Amino acid sequence: MVGRRLLCASILIGCFLFGIGAAQNPVVEMNLLTGLTYTPSTKQWGNALIPDLKLTFSSENSGNVRGEVSLGTPAVAAPTIDDFIRKAFLRARFPSFRLTAGKTRLSWGDGMLFNAADILYGSSSVSVDLTQAELRSKTDWMISVNYPLGFFSFAEAVFLPSMTGKAQDMGVGGRFYTNVGETKVEGGYLTKVETTRVHKLYTSLQGNIGPDWHLASSITIDQSNPSASDIQKSWMISGGLFHMQYLDGDRNLSLRLEMLSRPFGTWKFESQSEASCALLLYPEVVYSPTNTLSFSLRAILSPLDLSTLLSAGASWSVFEGFRLVANIAAPFGESGDVLLPVSSSNALGMTLGASWIY
């Protein structure tokens, strides 16, 4: 029943977008990759084809109503209708406020991988694919209202529909955004049902000191059984630095460092669990010797148990819309570490393929 409602909602949104006669040509993105793995402990090779197809319809970037419908191959083993719908939303601009409705992503706070302010979706998990250009891309069905309060200030309310059909399972939240001098300041609140109903609060700062910097903090309070110990354990702090250095001859080098800390987590130098790991780091280096070629090095580091997830990649834009990609990724550590769970092994993975957008 829920799947049917979601499908009907996406169809209605799509009909609305293209019924107004403003739809542009669809954009097709094809990522055809093949993956190779090698496990040193068993000396075994593995192979898999990894297709990723995406079809996007967008309205023209003009007028008071804009929208987008994006369909793609799901990454789950037993997909539902909702898994094929990556985005399906409209944005309407009224004289005094802006309305967004459908399946989309709201960006609260800052951070490419770690973002304590992302209380809508959660940006603390290390279960990510470092070979992807966008590390956090989860979307959800929602209605949001954005009310401008000034040139650099606004208030935003968000409503998350109940997937059970019960009104008491709806999610509601809001945030306030403004600038204080050269620093962006925002804070927000969200209540929604996870295992039980929880209440989340966050605050976030962002500015520039040469490199861009950001800092955020959040806590989660369980409505049914709140306790000081659980609130302390839920406390997360994230921060990061980013700098783009432009070099001679159209070359550039970007440097990024992000961290996630749980102050009341486990600070012992021993095997860590993801839920209580006190410190995680995400360094990234991207070097582009030309405007068509780039090399990247990414890693997730757990300093307390010395485990690492490392990824090195290259991308070559051969023709317009067509590029060749190659990535090598592997975890390092001992079984049971935060970046090498008990069910995993130190397997080396290589991905080769092509991407085409037309």
Disulfide bonds with the S-S distance in Angstrom:
none
